Amino acid sequence: MKRLLSFSLLLLCAVAMTAADIRITVTEKKSHEPIIMGTVMLNPIGLGVVTNMEGVAVLSNVPNGQYTLAVSYVGFQTRQIQVRVDGKDLAMKVELEEASLTLKEVSVTARQNISGASTSSVIGRQAIDHLQATSLADIMQLVPGQLMGNNDLTSASNLQLRQLVNNNTSAFGSSIVIDGVPMSNNGALQQGSFSSATFTGTDLRQVAADDIDEVEVVRGIPSAEYGDLTSGLVVVHSKVGVTPWQFKSKINPGMMNYSLGKGENIGKMGVVNGSLDYAQAWGDPRMKTRSFHRYTATLGWGYDINSRWHTNTKVRYMQAKDWTGKDPDAIADGTYSESKNQTFSLTHNGKLQLNKLLARTVSYTIGVSLTQNDSRNASFASVSSGLLPIITATETGYYVVPFETRSYLATGITESRPGNIYAKVSDQFFFRSGKTRQSFKIGADYHYDWNNGRGYYNGDERYPLRPNSDGRPRAFSDIPALHQLAAYAEDMFTWNINKVNRLRATAGVRFTALQPFGKVATMALSPRINASFTVTKWLDLRAGFGMNSKTPGLSYLYPDKKYNDRVSANYMPQDGSAQLLAYHTQVYEVAYSKNMKNATTTKVELGVDFKLRGGKKLSLLAYRDKTPNGFGPVTNYFTYAVNHFATVPPLDASGNYDFTRGYDRQDIIAMTTGEIGNTNTTVNRGVEADMDFGTVKMLRTSFYLSGAWQETKTWSTDLNSQSPKAALLPTVYSSIGTTPFKVIYPSGLDYSKYRRFVTTLRTVTHIPELGMVASLTAQAIWQDWHTSYQADKDPIGWIDNDLQRHDITSEMLNGFLGMDAKYYAAKPAGQSSVAIQDLLIRVSDNEPSKAPVTWNLQARLTKELGKVGGLSFYVNNALYYEPYMKGNNTSTLSQRNVGMSFGAELYLNL
């Protein structure tokens, strides 16, 4: 690090060395027409430009040295060209070939990123087409460790990389960045109690696959440019440029998807690119109890304001509808669940080639997203026995409540209107000194999230959907907006020590301020580094260290009110006269979660890359990600008194019931506040392997093997307090549902742990003469393991009804706790008590759950039909293997690989 800093200071003070301009003319190979707005990138310094209307791009003031020139364009094969600069201006012509299966090289699998950069997988357009993907969710199966399966658009799908179980932090899902703008879900709000199982991540079904040009899935330590992360990052680049009219149709028994796209050169006004997409899916074609509809429209415009200022603007509209209900052939009872989503987004990217010493390229991004999300759930509020009280109070007090003696049909509605604004500006410049090169990137971004929706309410407040529970209305518009301000700096450093040994490192730091001017203001510093060292021509060693910071989001910062309802009077004489049902409602309102901090994940990686004979490659990587301050509930108690009446309460002077006198007892209730804090710890660790066996020329077949062993361990560091078992207390406590004290046990001893080991073998057969590629993918789940471990625990204290905490020492373990919440060395006379020895927790069974080995087989075939278009087929679970299996500690059978999925895609170039 000292050497890197010394180089930086030296370069900033040095006089620029001899440099030259590189003029690149990019054309189509067959027609020799210019490629407009193609991307030209000079590596490793990361200098990038875009071709103008004549297909020309100029890289100015390039220092002397050896570089790799990468030229790419939508629908064409990327060209990699070695370029040497020696002080003289260069003029180059680069011809690009249309991406076609008739070429010698195709890429229908994920590509590993270069050593020294973030651990990631790059998935191009040919791979997406071969998958017949309908959404971003389908594309993720090419990532090492991800499971294959049937395409299903009827279920929400979010992505959690290197995480085997959902929790309160990872529920936000991996960050999805489309054309430089994150798809934020910080403004998504849920109604009701805090739950670790609640889905709040970005639904990948919203992103149609046919408008995607390339996807980069970052599993490891990302660039300092990206923030607000939990479990990984997905960077999506949509199609931009001139493309022919193309119509695509995908059909299988449970889904159909149609799209139409076109990119057009409009002369001096630049290039426009648009697409339309429609998808419809149903859970089971025989019983259409689940359905999904998606409409997507995009319009992009690329325009050069002048020779140095390139802009790209894109407008997106997406409408989706989920529906779950009765089979149309069954008798309709009025129950259903429906969710409608409409999203409008605007993205604008600009790049200015200033060619100054400390400002080679200045880029900026502006994004706006507005969403309208309406959900409606109609179901029966059931009366299991006796009567159902209808409690709808939203303020603390005593209430005479109506009740029902039979079930009724009710409707609950949620209107959510989340929105966000995103802005970023960055400056990139580079230097070269001797055998070293450095490319710097500094910038800042601002993120603003809000939700001005009506929130949750009942169709008829007299008949609420969830009476006596978390079904109280809440206006989302009353919740403050969320501000994030961040700055970052990064240095891409390359040191060519000699012809063989080379050091590459990407080091950066990110600073984030959450709600910088509010009561919940907090800050986070996230250093990151990825480095690799070339030991020999066939061996690279790499390592990485970094920290990610995730904002808690509006639903965690500003949780819903906490409600507790308790019977105060239940007088129901058999003759039906003077019936009275009264409840006391206690409301605790958390204005904001005190001391809430960003969840910080520390990531460590160690890896090795082998380059073997015959083009074979092997990459091995071990990682460990730890989040010691993830989001979770905070156990803070408060107590209150409730008056209970055996008969009808007396009346006051106004003729109303007086609940302050005449009661037969007063109950002291302990209630949690509902606050949320940083009380969860999660550790993810594992080993990933990626092997390219090269191509067997005789068979025209390439072989790829990837695998991942993963482990997720999660536990709570919150106060571990419990009520004594009912059997230890006098029956009066269990009958009225109170406790004389809370027992405190050590925190962090109990945990959940998950393990999975998956390997995926892909064979790709490519016959250029036929314009055809076929792939066969076999995936095996060798280990699927889970345990919920509970440790033996001795009590360490108790909390009385005055909320005073008392410690239990080892010398007190043979004593007693009386019903007055006091400690006694010997069993007290005149009152009931609990022996502390009876409060010890001893666990006899912690046997993990293990599933048998299972496997799946996929087959895919893509055939080009000349310039007309092409045809693809696929089948998942090709051998129709769907066994019923029994686990090691259960007699319940579970079915794997349910059903066989197959389908076809036809695409036409119009």
N, C-alpha and C positions, 0 to 999 in steps of 0.2 A: 504493500500500500504506500509506503514511503517513496518507493521508486516511482510509482504511478503519479503521486503528487508532485514530485520533483520534475518529472517530465512535463506535467501540466503547467507548472510555473515557468519552466524554461521555454515552452512553446508559446505561451502567452506573451512573453517578452521578446521572442526572437523575431527577426525580420523574415517575411515569407520567402521560402525557397523558390527555386525555379519551378514555374508551373506552365501549363498549356491548356488550350481549349480542345474539347472533343466534340465534333459535329457528327451526329448520327442521323442518317436518313433511313427510315423504316418503311418497308413496302411489303405488299403481299407477294409471295413467291410466284404464283401463277399469273395473276393479272398485272403485277407491278404497280398496282394502285397504292397510293400512300396510306399508311395506317395512321388514323387520326386519334389523338389522345391515347396513344399507347404509353405504357409505363417503361421508363428507362432508369435502371438502378445501377450505381457503381459501388461495388462492395470491395473491401470491408468498411469503407468510410461512410456508407449509407447515403451517398449523394443521389437524389432522385429528381427526375424531371419528366415532363409529359410532352409528347410530340404535338406540334401545331397542325394547322389545317393542311400543310404541305407534307406532313409526316416527318418533320425535322425537329430534333431536340439538340440542345447545346449544353454541354457540361463545361462550365467556365472555371478557370484557375485551378485545374487539377494538379496537385503536386506530383513530382516525378515518382515512379514506382510501378509495381505490377498490380493489376486489378482484375476483377471479374465483372464483366458487363452483362447484366441480365435484362433482357427485353421481353415484355409480355403484353398480351392483349386478349380480351375476351374472345373465346372461340378459336384461339391459335396456340400452337405449341410454344412454350417459353424457350428462348435461345440464351445459352450461357457462353460468353466469348471472353477469352483471356486478352487483356489489353496492357501494353506497356507504354508508359508516358516517360519521355526523356527530354522534355523541355520544348518540343516542337508540336505545333497544332496538328491534330489528326482529323481526317475526314473518313467516315466509315459508312458503308451501306449494309444494312441488315435486312434480310428477307425472312419473313415468318410464314410457316406453313399452317394451313388450317388443321385444327385438331381432328384427327380421323383415325379410325381403326385400321386404315390401310397403311399407316406409317409404321416404321419399324418399332418405335417405342410408344407405349401407352402406359397410363398410370391409373389403375382401378383400385388401388389400396392407399392407405394413409402413408405419408412420407414423414420420416423422422427429421426434426430440425437439426441444424448443424451444432456441433459441440461449441460450448462457450456462450450459447444463447439459452433461452428458456427451454426446458424440456417440454416439447409439444409435438403434436401430430398435425400435418398439413394435408387437407383433403381437397382435391381439385375437382373440376367440373366433370371430367371423364369418370371419376370414381362415383360421383353423385348420380350421374346418369345410369351407370351400371347397377347401382343399388335400387334404382327406380324409387328414389326417396320422394315422399309427399310432404315432409316437413323436416325441420332441423333435428327433430327427435330421431328420425330414421338414420340420419348421417352418423350419429354418435356411436353406432355399433361397430364402426371401424377403429375406434379408439381402444388401445390395449386395456383389458380388464372389464370392458363393457359387455353385457350379455346380449346375445341375439334372441330374436323372438318374432312373433307375428306382428305385422303392422296393425296398430290399433289407434285410431283417431278419436274413439269415443271416451277415452280416459285421459285426464290431464297428465302431462309428462313434463317433469323438470329434471335437471341434471345436477348430480352431485359427484364430482370427480374425487377418487380416492377416499370415498366415505361410504360405508356400508349400511348406515342406519340414519334415519332422519332425527334431528333434534332441533332445539329452539334456535340455534345459530345457523346450521346448515339448511334449515327450511327455506332460507332466502334463495338457495340454489346457486349454481355457478353463474357468474356474471356473463351476460350476453351483450356483446358490443357489435352493433350493426353500422357499418360505414362511419366508425369513429364515435358513435353516440351510444352510451349504455342504455339498455332497456331496464330502467329502474323500477323496482317494486317496493321501494321504501314508502310510497304513499298508499300501498294496499293495506286496507284495514279489515279486521275481522270483528264480528260482533260476538260478545260473550266472553267467556273466561279464557285465560292464557293456556295454550295447549301446545305441547311439543310435537304433536302429530299433525297440526294444522298445515295444510299446503299453502305456502305463500310465495313459492318460487316462480320464476318466469315460465309460463306455459310454452313449451317449444312448438306446440301445434300451431301457434300463431304465425310462425315464420315459414312461409311456403318455400319449398326447395327449388323450384324451377327458376326463381329469380336470383339464385345464389351462384356466384362465380367461384369462390374459394372460401374454405373455412380453416381456421387455425385453432386447435384445441390445446390450450396451455395447461398442462397438468402440474408443472413444477412452479418455479419461482418466476413470476412475471416481471416485465419491465416496470421500472418506477413510474412510467407513464400511466399505468393503470392502477386504480384504487377502488376502495369499497368492495372488497373481495372476501368470499368465504371459502368455497371449495372448488377453485379453478376458474378458468376464464375461457370464453369462446369468442373469437374475433371473426366476424362474418363480413365478407366483401361481396357486395351485390354486383350484378352485371352493369357495366358501363361501356358504351361504345356502339359502333355500327355493327349490327347483326342482321341476318335475314329473318323474314317472317318464319316463325316456327310454332307449330301447333303440336301439343302433346296430350295424349290420352292414356291414363293408367286405370286399369279395371281389375278388381279381384272380387271374390264373393262378398266381402264386407265393406267395400269402399270403391269410389270412383273419383278421379281427379283429372280436371281438364285445365290446360293453360295455353295462352297465346301471347307471344312476345315479339318485339321488333325494335331494332335500333337504326336510326336514320341520320344521315348527314344533311344538315340544313344550311350548308354553306357558311357564310360569315357569322351566322348565329350559333354555330357550334354543332353539337350532336345531341339528339334526344333519344331516350330509350324508355320503352313502356312495356308493361305486361299486365295481363288479366289472369286470374287463377280462381277456380272453383273446386271445392272438395266436399264430398258427402260421404258419411260413413255411418254404419249401424253395427250394433254389437253382435247380433245373430240374425241373418236374413230370414230365418224361419219365425222368429219372435222379435219384432222390432221394438224392444223395450228401451233401447238406448240409441240415440242418434246424435250426429254432429254435422254441422254445416259451416263452411268457411268460404268467404268471399274476400279476395285480395286484389287490389289495384295499385300499381306503382307507376310513377312517371319521373324520369330523371333527365337532367339537362346539364351537359358539360359545355362550358363556355370560357374562352380566353378573353379576359378584359383587355389585356395587352400581351406583348411578347413575354413578359415576366410574371404575369398574374393569371393563374389558372383556377377556375372554380368548378365545382360540381354540386348540383342541388338535386335533392330527391324528395318527392312527396309520396307518402304511403297511406293507404286506407285499408283497414282490415275489419271485417265483421264476422263474428263467429257465434254459433248458438249450440249449446248443449241441452239435450232433453232426455229425461228418464221418466218412464211411466209404465202404464199397463199395456199389455199386448193388445193391439187394435182388435183382435178377435175375441178378447175377453170382455167381461162386463165392466164398463167404466164406472169407477167409484169416486172420481173427482180428484184422485191423488196423482201428483206428478212433481217433478223437479226440473226447473228450467233456468238456464243462465245465458244471458245475451251480452256480448262484448263488442263494442265499436271503438276502434282506435284510429286516430289521425295523427300522423307524425310528419315533421318537416326536418330535413337534414341538409345543412349547407357546409361544404368544405372548401377552403381556399388555400392556395399555396403561392407564395411570392418568392421568386428567385432574385434576392437582393445582391448576392455574390459579394458581400462585405466580409471582412476578416472575421468578425464575431457574429455575423448574421448572414450565413450562406443562404439558408432557406427558412422563411418564416411561414408557419402553417397555422391555420385556425379552424375551429369547428363550432358550429352553432346548431343546437337541436332543440326542438319543441315537440312534446307528445301530450295529447289529450285523449283520455279514455272515458268511455261511458259503459259502466258495468252494472247490469240489472239482473238480479237473481230472484226467483220466486219459487217457493216450496209450499205445496199444498198436501197436507196429510192429516190423519186423525189424531187428535189429542185423546188418549185413551183413559178410561176409568177402570183400573184393575179391580178395585173393590171399594165399597162404601161410596165416598163422594170425592170430587175433584175440586179443590178450592181454586178460584180464579184470582190470582194475586198479581196486580199490575202496578203497585205503588212504586214510585221513584224517589220518595223522600222518607226520611226516618219518621216513624210514628206508629200509632195503633190504628188499624183499619178493620171495619166490618166488611167482609169480602163475600161476594156471591159464590155459588158453587154449582156444579153440575153432577148429576147422578148417572149420566151416560155419555158415551164418547161423542165428539162433534168434529166436523171437518173445519179446519182452520188454514189460513194462508199467511206465511211470513214473507216479507219483501225486503230486499236490501238494494239501495241505490247508492252506488259508489261512483265518484267522479275524480279519480286520481289524475294528476298531471305533473309534468316536470319540465324544467328548462335546464339545458346544459350548454356550457360555453367553455372553450379551451383555446389557448394560444401557446405555441411552442416555437422555439428558435433552435436551429441546428447549424453547427459549424464544425470544421475539422482542421487537424494539423498533421503534419508529417515531419519527423525528425529522425534521420538515420534509418534504423531498422524498425522504428515504431510508427504506428498510426493511431490517432485518437479522433473519434467522432463524438462530439458533445451534443446533448439535447437538454434544454432547460425549458420549463414551461409552468403554466398554472391553469387550473380549471375551477369552475364553480358549478354547483349542482343545487337546484331548488325543487323540492317536492312538496306537493300539497294534495288535499282531497276535500272538495267542497260539496260532497254528496249529502243527500238527506240521511243516509245511513239506514239502520234497520227499523222497521215498523211492521205492525200487524195489519192485515187487511181489515180486520174488525178487532179493535182493542178490547171489546167485551169478550171475545173468544180468541185469545192469543194462541199462537202456534205452540209455544213452549211455556205454559203457565208454571209458576213456582220455580223457575230456573233462570238460565241466562237468556231470557227472551225479552228483556226490557229495551225499549227504543233508545237509540243513541244517534245523535246528529254528527256525522263525520266533519261537517263544516265548522264545528266548534273547536276542532283540534288545530293547534298551531302548525304552520308550515315548517319544513325542515330545510336548513341551509348547511351546505358543506363548501368549504373553501380549501383548496389544496395547491401546493407548489412542489415541483420535483426537479431533479437534476440527475443526469446520467452520462456516463462516459463509456464508450465502446473502445476498448484498448486492444491493440494487436502489436505483438513484438516478435518479429521474425529473427530469432536468435542466429540461426544458420539455415542451411538448405533443408534441414530435417526438423529441428526443434522449433516450436512456435508456441507462444503463450497468447491466449485470447481470453479477454475478461470483459464482462459488462457489469459495471458497478454503478449503483445509483441510490438515491434516498428520496423519500416522499414524506411531506409534512401535510397533515390534514387537521383542520379545525371544524368541529361539529357545533352547530348553533353558536357561532362565535360571539353573538351579542345577547344570548339568552341565559336563563337560569341553569340550563343543563349543559352549558358550554364545556367541551372537553377537546383535548388535542391528542394526536398520535404521530409518532415518528417511525417510519418504516424503511430501514436500510435494506438493500438487496444486492447480491452479487452472484453472478454465474461465471465460472472460469473453467478453461480446459487447457491442458498442456500436451502437445504432441511429443511423445517420447521417441517413437520410431515412425516410419512411414505407415506402419500397420497398427499402431497403438496410440490411443488418446486416453488420458485420464481427465476426469471432470468432477467438479464439485460445485455446490451452491449453498448459499445461506440467504434467508430473507424473511421479512415479516410482512404480513397482510393485516389490514385493519378494516373491520366491517362496522358500519354505523348500525345502531339498533333499529332504525325505522320508526315510523310514527306509531305503529301498534304497540311497540315495546316502550317507547319513551312516554307515551300518553295512554296508559291502559284504561280500559273501561271501568266504570264504577263497580264496586263489590257489593252484592246484595245478600242479605241473610234474612230469611222469613221464618218466624216461629209462632206456633199456636199460642194465643193468649186466652181465648175462651172458645170452648167447643160444647155448646149446650144444645142437645138435640133430643128433646122429650119425645116419647113414642106417640103421643097424641098429635104431634106436629105443630103444636102451638108454641109461640115465643122462641122459635129456633134462632140460634145465634152462632155464627162462626166468625171469630175475630183473630186477626194475626197482627204481630208486631214485625215491622220491616225495619231492618237496620241497613243504612246505606253508608258506605265509606268511599269517598271520592278521592282518588289519587290524582292530584293536579299534574304531576309528572313524577317519573321514577327518579328518586334522589340518588346521587352518586353513580348514576349509570355511565359506563365507559364503553368505548368501542371495543368489540371483541378482537383480540390480536392473536394471530396465528404465526408461530415461528416454524419455518420450514428449513430442513436440512437435507441435502442430497449428496450422494457419492456414486460415481459411475465410471464405467470403462467402455470404450468403443474399440472394436477390432475390425480391421479391414483385411480380409482374407483373399486368397487367390480365387480367380474366376469371378470376381465381382461380388463375392460373398461378404456379408457384414453381420456383426453381432454386437448388440448393445445390451449392457446389464446396468441396472440402476437400483440403488437402495435409497429409501426416503423415510423421513419421520416428520410428521406435522403435529404440532401440539398447540391447542387453544386452551389456556388455563383460565380464561375469564369469559367463557361463552355465556350466552343469555339464559336466564332461568328465573323461576320464582324466588322471591325473598320472603322468608318466614318472619314477619314482624306481627306481633299480636297486639290487639287492644281488647278491652272487656267492656261489656255493657250489661244492664239489668233489664229483665223482662218480667212484668207482672203477670201471674197466671191466676185465672178465675175458675173455680169449680162450677159456679152458676153464672147467671147474668150479672154483669157489673152494675153498680148503682148509676143513677142518672144525675147529671149536674143541673144547674139552674136553668139551662137552656133546653133541657130535655134530651140531651145527648149522653151517650155512655161515658162515664168517667172511669178511665182506666188507671187512675193514680191512687185509688183507695178501694178497700173492700176485697183485695186479692187474698187468696189462700196461701200463696208462696211467691217468692221472688227468686228467679233463676239468674245466675251470673254466667254469662256466655263469653267464651274466648273466641275471637274471630281474627283471621289474618287480614291484612290490609290490601292484599292483591298487588303489591309492588313487584316490580321486575328489576333484576340486577344482573351481576356477572357471577353467577353461582354454578356454572356448568364447566366441566373440564372434559376435553375430548383429545385423544391421541390416535392419530392414524399413522400406521407404518406399513411398509411392504417392500416388495421386490418386483421390478418390472423387467421383462426381457423381450427383445425384438430381434429376430433373426431373419436375414435375407439369404436364402440358399443359392441365389443366382438362378440362371436359366439353363435347363437341359435342352440344348439346341435340337437334338434329335426328336424330342417330344414337343418342342416349341412351348414348353411349360416352365413357369417360374414357381418357386415354392417359398412361402413365407410362414414363419411361426412366431406368434407373440403369446406372452403369458404374463399373469400378474397374480402374486400372492398378496392379499390385503388383510389387514387387521384394524378394526376400530374398537377402541375402548372408551367408554364414556361414563362419567359419574358426577354426582352433585356434591358441591361444597357448601350447600345451604345448611342452615341450622336443622339438625336432625332431631325433631321433637315429636313425641307421640303421646296419645292418651293411654293410660294403663288399660290392659285388657278388661273387658266388661266382667269377666269371671272373677277378677280380683277385687272388684268394687261392690259395695252394697247395691241391691237391685234398684234403689231409688235413683241412682245415677244413670243406669242404663235405661230405665223407664222414661226419664225426662230428657235423656240425651245430653247430659252435662258431665263434667269431670272436675274433681277437686284440684288437680294439678296436671301439668304436662311434664313428661319425663324426657330428659335430654340424653342423647347417645352421641358417640363420636361420629363426625361427618367424614365422608370420603372413603369409607371402608367397603361399601357396597358398590358394585359396578355392573355394567352390561358390556359384554365383549362379543365381537362378531369376527369370523374368519372366513375367507373364501379364496380358493385357488382355481384359476380358470386358464386354460390354454386354448388357443385358436390357430388352426392350421388352414392356410389358404393356398390353393393351387390355381394359377391363372394360365390358361392356354390361349395364345394369341396367334391367329393366322392372318397376316396382313393381306395375302392374296384374296382371301374371302371377305375381308373387312369384318372379321368376327373375333370376339373374345368370349371365352367361357371361364367361369370360376366355380370352384367347389370349396366350400368352407365347412370344416368340422370343428365344433367347439365342445369341450368337455369341462364339466364342473367337477373337479376332483375332490374339493372340500367345501362343505357348506355347514358351518359350525356356529353355535350360539350358546352363550351361557349368561344367566342373570345371577351373579354371585352375591350371596348375602353372608356377611361375616358374623362370627360370634361377637357380641358386644355387651359390655358392662355399662350401666348407666353412669353418667358423669355429672348429672345435676338434675334439677327440676325447676319449673316455673310455677309460682303460685298465682292465684287469681288477682293479686295486686301487681302482677307482671314483674315480680322480683325474682331474680335468678339466684339459685343456691347450688353450690357445688357439692358433689359427692366424692369423698376421698376413699382410698382403698380401705381405711380403717372403719368406714361407715357402711361397708357392704353387708354387714351382718345386722344392721339396724332396721328401722321401720319408718314409714311415712304415714302419718295420720291423715284423716280426712280434713283436718285443719291445715294441711300442707306444711306441717312442721316435722322435723326429724326427731326420732326417739331411738335411743340406744337399745331400749327394751320395749317389748310390746306394750303400748299404752293401755291403761284401763279406762273404761267409760266411753270409748269411741272405737270405731272400726279403723283398721290400719292395713297397710300393704307391706309385706316383707320385701326389702330391697333385693334379696336373693331371688324373689319371684319375678323381678323386673329384668333380670338378666336374659338376654336373647341368645339362644343356642340353636344353631341350624344343623340339621342332620343330613340334608340332601341338597347338593349343588351340582348334580350331574349335568354336563352340557348336552345340548341337543345336536345330533349329527344326522345329516341326510346322506343317503346312498349316492354313489357316483352316477351322474347323468350326462347325456351328450345330445347334441343336436347337429343336423346336417342340412346345409343350404346349397342350392344349385342355382346358378344364374347364367344366362346366355344373352348376348347383345350382338345383333347383326345389322350392319349398315346396308341400306338399299341404294347405293350410289349417292347421287346428289339429292335424291327424292326425300330421304329420311332414314328411318331405321326401325327395328323391332326388337323388343326385349322380352324375356320370360324369366320368371323366378319361381322357386318353390322353397318354402321353409318347412322344416321337419320332413325332409324328402322321403325318409323311410317310414314315416307315420309311426314314430316311436313315442308313445304316450303312456308310460307305465304308471301303475298305482304303487306307491312305495310307502313303507312304514318306517318311521324314525326309530331311534334306539330307545327312547323313553316314552313312547306313545303308541297306542294301538290304532289311532286314527290314520286312515290311508289318505295320502295326498297325491294328486295327479300332476305330472310334469309334462311339458310340451303339449299342452291341450290343443288338439286339432292340427290340421295341416293347412297352411296358408299358401296360396299360389296366385299368380296374376301375370298380366301382360301389359306392356306399354308400346304404343305406336306413336312415333313422332314424324312429322312431315315438315320439310323445308319448303315454304310456299313462295 
